[in-house]
Amino acid sequence: MTSLTKTTTRDLGTYFVRVEFSDGTGFITDWHTSGRFVGGGTEHYYPLTATWQKPLYDDEEDLFNNIEFMFTDGNYSCDCNLKSFLWRANCFSEEPDFECGETMKIKKLTAIRPNGSEKVLYGQ
């Protein structure tokens, strides 16, 4: 019987993702591979009850597949999340509630490796 649990995950370093929309706007976000805390909290702050989760990726291909999925079909593909990322990237204050939908069209997703080299994951 094959186990579905990954046993070879490792820290690949900090990658960045450039998300470009068809209207010419976009943002760049960081994508950490070293592991993270889970269990409540916010993007950067966690309660003392949070637990450490080990790195999630086996290799760069696994990481790139996950990034592409999250932005094209996963939770990040929804308008409310994409608008929220764009809002935060531009440092606007008091983020409004964004409606869900699928009107924002991603033109291109590019992964930027820790060494600065780039790989287009989606689009042209």
N, C-alpha and C positions, 0 to 999 in steps of 0.2 A: 504494500500500500504506500502511495506517495504522499508525503506531507505537504500541505499547502502553506506551511509556515516558512518564511524566508529565514535562512540561517547564515547567509553570506553578505548581509547588508553592511555597508561601510560609509564612512564620511567621504563624500566626493568634493567637499569644499562649498563655498557660496557661489551660486550661479545667479544671474539676473535674467529676467525675461522682458523683452521689449514687445509690447502689445500695441499694434497700429490698427486704427479703425479706418473704414472706407471713407469717412469724412475728413481725414487728415489729422485727427486728434489721436491721442494715445498716452501711454505711460510706461514706465520701467519699474519693475518690482523685483525685490530680492527673493531668492529661493534657497533656503538653507537645507543642507543635506545631512547635517551632523546629528540630528535628533531634535527633540523638543519636549516641552512640558505640555501635558494635557490635563483637563479636569477643571473647567471653569476659567474665569478670568477673561482678559482681553487679548488683543494682539501682542502686547508686550509685557503684560503684568499678569501674574498668576497667584492664586492663594497658596498658603503653605500646604494644603492638602493635594496639590497637583502632583502628578507622577511623571517620571522621566520615560519617554518613549525612545527606543534606540533608532538609529538611522533606518530609513524606509527603503532605500534603493540598493539593488544589487550592482548596478553598473550604470554608465551614462545612457545607454539605450533605454533602460528601465525608467530612468529619470525623465528623459525626453518624451517617452510615451505618456507618462503621467502628466507632465506639463501640458502637452497637446490635448489630452483628454479633458483635463480640468477646464481649459479655456474654450474648447469647442463643443463638448457634450456634457461636461460635469457641472458642478455647482457654480464655478466662476463664469459660465457661459450666459447666465441670466442677466438681463439688463440691470436689475437692482444691484448686483455685485459689481458688474463692470462700471456702472456709473459711480458707485461708491469708491472703487479704486481710483477712477479718474478724478473724482472730487478730492480725495485725500492727497493725490499726487500733486495737485495744484494748490494745496495748503489753504483751501477755503475753510471758513469757520462754520460751525453749527451745521453739520451735515443733515440735509433734509431726508425724509423717507422717500426712497425711490420705488416706483412701481415695477413689479416683475413684468417680464415680457421677453421677446426675442427680436427687438428692432435694431440693436447695435450690431453691426457687421464687422467682424474682425477681418482685416485685409491680410495681415501678416503677423506671425509669431516668431520671434527670434530668440534663441537661447544664447546667452553670453557666458562663456566659460570663465573660471577663475583666472586663467591666463590671458583673457581678453579676446580670444578668438570667438567667432560666432558660427552658429548653425541655424539655418531657417528650418523651423519645425512645421510651419503651416503657411500657405500662401506664397506670394512671389514678390 
